[in-house]
Amino acid sequence: MAALTISVLAGDALADSILLPGGYILSGIIGDLLVPINSINLPASDIMGPRIYASPGSEFQGQYYSFHYNGINNHIPLMGVNLDLIRAIGAPNPVDLFNAGQWTWDAALDIMRMATRDTTGDGVMNQFGIAGQPADILRHFVAANDGFLVDDNMNYAFDHPHTIEALEFLETIFREGLWDYDREFGADIGDWGRNFFAFQNGDAALFHAILWGIGEPSFDFAIVPYPIGPSNTHGYTWGGGWGASWVIPHATTNWEPEEILIILEELFSWPDGEPELIAEGQINHARTVWPTEEDVQRQILASHSGRLCVGGTIPQYYWIFGNFAGHFLEQSMTVLQAIEAYRPTQQELLDNFFGR
């Protein structure tokens, strides 16, 4: 970012187009280093038109500032289903619920409650409704209810009704003890290594799942998207920040922005009449991990249902989900108390980032 900033300010950008991580793109927008893609005069643009080979990426206050090659995302969060446990407790199969359009929070909560029990009679819960790193679980349930992290003016927005509704749902999960915790050493919200891979013990009906971290479970399993919340109108099933994508900086000296875009779109269109070849590598890799072709197709579907927002892009801002989960687990704060307790520090983080 330092090299990019210096070169643009000097009137000679270090490159004609650059692949930047999402956080750097946002910094570049704030610093007025990047050309808005939709301001480029290229009527025949695929990116700003049919989007066959590539699509616009990072959107900020009505402008697109990046673009990315089309394909599917093999790194999206999904909901894993322990089918062996589902059968053992006689719960509805989330795959069937999803296929019937009935995969909702209420349905998921019913399954979590059915699964959470003491199966040995020693008075200690040893089977749970859901497993995973708490901050991840919170983040994606908020997105699955169209929840906001920041508002249109880039201010703290955890008090948005959709976000509150999602946090209250998660508070219920932790308050009722439905989350899979370490019975020997106690619950540790920050123990990522333990929490992320807890599902491998086979004692949780549902779990946070992602292709690179699934390993080889010892039980029969399937994947579905995260269930949608009652206020979901956009179809989002997971949330995150902006991914890495291509930008065109100001002060390019060799080419005009429209010429750069023409060249890149020509490169992106190598499949010509077979655009499905773009995603072939990702899909074939997914087929080596997920148990069935139906699982692969559900991942492909979910890869297009992410809520990628500024709040998930600003460094450290979304880390607050872990704090919320801790309070819910310890029952030390209600949802509204936690929202207000962290408002000053979160707002300060935003003000500092945007130079206010």
N, C-alpha and C positions, 0 to 999 in steps of 0.2 A: 504494500500500500504506500509506503514511503517513496519507493522508486516511481510508482505510478503518479502519485501526487506531484512530485518534483518535476517529472517530465511534462505533465499536462500544464502545470503553471509556467513552465519554460517555453510552452508553445510547440513542443515536439514530443508527442506521446511515445512511450517506449515500445508500443506495438500497435498494429492496426486493429486487432481484436484479441481479447484476453479471456481465458477461462478463469473465473473468480469464484471462490466460496461465497455462500449467501451473505455472511456477515460483512465481507469485504465489499460486496455489491451495495449493501445498504450504506456503508461508510462512503462509498464512491458517489452515491446519490446525494447524501447530505453534503458532501464536499463539492458538488457540481462538477464531477469529473467525467460523467458518463452521458452519452447521447441517448435521449429517449427513443426507443426503437420505433414507436408509432409516429414519431415526428419525421422519419425518413421518407422522402418522396420516392417510393418504389411501388407503383400501382399493381404490378404483377407479383408482388412478394408472396411467397408461399407462407412465410411465418406470420404475416399479418393478414393472410387471406385464408386459403383452404386448409393450411396446416397439415399437409400430407406427410412431409418429411421432418419438419421441425416446427416448434411452437414458441410463442412468447413465454417468458419465464417470470421474473420478479416484477410485481406490480406495486407501485407506490403512488398513492393519491391520484389515481386515474391514468398513470403513465406506465408503460412497460419499459424496463431498462435492460433486459437480458433476453436471451433465447436459448433453447436447448434442443438437441437432437431427440426425435421421437423414439419411443420404445416403451418398455415396461420397467417399473422400479422393483428390483429384487430386494430392496432394503426396507420395505414398508412394514409397519406393525400390524399384526393380525391377532385373532383370538384362537388359541389352541384349545382343542377339545380332547380330553382323555376319554375315549370311547369305552374303554373297559370299565371305568368308574361309572360313567353314565349308565351303562347297562346294569351294573351291579346295584345301583340305587333306584333303578326304574324311572329315571328322569327322561323327559323328552329330549330327543337328539337335536342339538343346535343346528346341525346340517339340515335336518328336515324342517326345522323352524325357519331357517334362512330361506330355503327353497320355497316355502309357503308364504314368505313375506311377513313372518311373525317373530323375527329375531329382534326383540326389543329389550329394553332395560328390565322391564317387569319379568319377562321370560328368563333372562339371565339371572336375576336376583332369586327367583324361585329355585332355579337349579343350584345356585350357590348355597341356599339355605338347606336344601335337601341333602347336599353333599357333606356339609359341615357336621361332624359327629364324632363321638368317642366310640370306636369300633371294638376296643379291647375291654371296656368296662372298668378301667383304672381311674376314671375321672378326669383324664387329660385328652383334649381334642387331638386326634391324630389324622383327621381327614378334613379337607377344606374345600371351599367353593372356588377360590381363585388364587393363583400364584403369580409372582412377578415383582419387579422392582416398583415400589409404590408410586414414585414420581412418574414413571412411564404410564402406569395404569390411569392415574389422575389426568395426565395430559391428554390421553386419547379419548377418555370418556367426555372431557370438556369439549373437545373438537366434535365428538359425535352428537353433541347437543347444540351445535352452532354457537358454542360459547366464545366470548371475546376475552382477549388478554389485554389489548389496548384499544382505545376508541379511535375515531377518525382524526382526532387532534393529537394523537400519540400520547394519550394520558392513560394512567392506570384504570383498567376496566374490569377487574375481578368482581366488581359489584353489578355487572350486567346480569339481568334476570336469568339468562340461559346458563351463564357461568355459575351463578349461585345454585341453580337447580342441579347442575352436574356435581358440584361440590357437596351438596346435601346428600345426593345419592351415594357418593363415595364415603361420606361420613357414616352412613348407615352400614356400609360394607365393613368398615374398620371397627365401628362401635359394636357390631354384632359378632365380631371375631371370625368373619368369613374368610379373611386373608391368611394365607399360609405363612406362618412364622416359625422360627427356630424354637422348638419346645425345650431344648436343653439349655440354651444360653439366653433365651428371651428374644423378643422382637428387636430388630435393629434396622431402622428405616434406611440407614446409610450403607448397609452391607450389601453392596451391589453384587458381588460375586456369589454370595449365598442366595440372595433374593431372586436374581435373574435366572439362575439355574435350578431353583427349588422344584420346578415342575418335573424335573427328571426323577424325583423320588416316587412319582406316580400317585401322590396323595392329594391332588387337586383336580377338581372336575374341569375347570377352565384355567387358562394361563396365557400370559403375554407371550406371543410367539413371533419370531422373525427368522427368515430363512437362514441367515448366517449363524444363528445361535441355537438352532434346534437340535443339532447332534443326531443321535440315534436312540430315541426313547425306547424303553423296554416294554411299552404298552401300545396298544392300537390307538391311533390318534387321527384327527382331522383338523383342518383349519377353516375358519369362517372370518369374515370381517368383524370388527368390534360392533356390538349391537347399537342401534340408533336410539337416541333419547327422544323424549316426548316433544321437544321443541325443535327437532331436526327437520328442516325444510329443504336443505341443499344436498342431502345424501352423503355428507361427510362421515367417514368412519375412523379417521385418525388425524392427528395433527402434528405439525412440525414447522421448522423454519425453512427459509429458501435453500434450495440445493445449489450446487455449483452449476453455473451456466455461463454462456458467452456474453461479453459486453463489447461495445465499441466506445472507446474513450474520446473525449474531446481532443482537439489539437492533433489529429492524425494528418501527416504531411504528404504521404505517398498517394493516398486515395481519398475520395469523398466517401462519406458514410454509405450512400446508396451503392457505390461501387464495391465496397467491402461486403455489404450484405448480398449483393449479386454473386460474388465469388463464393462466399460461404454457403449460400443456398444451392449453388451448383455442386459443391462438395457433398452437401447433405443429401442430395437427390440421386446418389449413386444407384439406388435400387431400381430407378426408373419406374417401370410398370408393376413392380412387385414390392411395394412399401412394407409388406408384412415381413420381409427379410430383415428389416431393421431390428426387430425384437427377437429374432430367431435364437440368438445366442443366450439371451436372458431366459427365454422360455425353456430351452433345452436344459439349462442349468437347474431351473426350478424343478424340472421333471426328475432330476437325479436325487432330489431331497424330499419332496412331498409324496405321500403314499399313493395318491390316485390322480388321474387327469382332472377329475372334478375339483380337487384341491388346487391344482395349477390354475384352472380357469377362475376359481374364486380369488386367487391372488391377483390375477390379471385384472379382474373387475375392481378389486380394492385398490390397485395401483393408481386408479384414476379418481379416487374418492378422498384424497387428502386435503385438509385445510392448512395451506402453507401461508403463514401470516408473519407480520413484522414482529409481533410479540414473541414468536418462537425463534426469531432470528437475532434479536439483540442479545449480545453476550451476557450471560448470567441471569437475565431477567426471568426466564422460565424455570430456573433452578428452584424457585420458591415452591414448586409443587411438592418437593420433598418435605419442606417445613409444614405445609398443610397436612400432609399424610401423617406426620409425627403427632401433631395435635389431635387429629381424629383418632389415632390409635390409642393415645394416652388419655383421651377425653379431657384434655386440658383447655381447649377452646372450642366454641361452636364455630360454624362456618362464618357467620357474620362477625364474630369477634376476631377470627383469624384474618379475614379480609381487611378489617380496619387496623389491626395491629401492624400489618405489613405495608399498609398504604404509604406511609411517609418514606420508608427506605426504597420501595419500588418506584415511587414517583421521582425520587431524587436520582435514581439510576437512569430513568428515562430523560429527565431534564439534563443530566450531564451528557448523555449520549447525543442528544439533539442540540446541545449547546445553548440551552435556555437559561 
